[in-house]
Amino acid sequence: MSTKSKSPKNSFTIMNELVLPNDTNTLNNLMGGRLLHWMDIAAAISAQKHCNRIVVTASVDNVSFKQPIKLGDVITIEAKVTRSFHTSVEVRLDVWAENIPSGTRAKSNEAYYTFVAVDQSGRTIPVPELKPETEDEVELFNGALRRRQLRLILAGKMEPNDASELKALFFKD
């Protein structure tokens, strides 16, 4: 990893979008694919801020919709790096939907995206270390290793028996 470490606040990104007719389905709700696209952009910006490099999306965790987002709502996507590994970073996203005329704001989604830093030739390169500062950041940092192991198992890149952090949740030594 790079010798210079960074704080999660260095990667904090806020992105806003207005839900327009072209973004909606026939029920005037935001299409899920459009939201995933916006989330990918916000997460990539956050990852690039941390890495100071080009990043590519490696994985997207389960994204569930708590409630529909309506035509005319303003979407706020907050993203920040929660942990760095050798060449990758995990980014947490929180999505809020706001109806400005009514003054209502509700959390719509949360998700984790993983990005890999690459050079101009597309080869992976090391990323800076992440140093969490707040209690919430430490909790997200600690949970990131378990989430990473689960991602690797689901992708067929790790055997469940090798997932030491996940096993520790269920089995005592």
Secondary structure, 3 states (H helix, E strand, C coil): CEEEEECHHHHCEEEEEECCHHHECCCCEECHHHHHHHHHHHHHHHHHHHHCCEEEEEEECCCCCCCCCECCCEEEEEEEEEEECCCEEEEEEEEEEEECCCCEEEEEEEEEEEEEEECCCCCECCCEEECCCCHHHHHHHHHHHHHHHHHHHHCCCCCHHHCHHHHHHHCCC
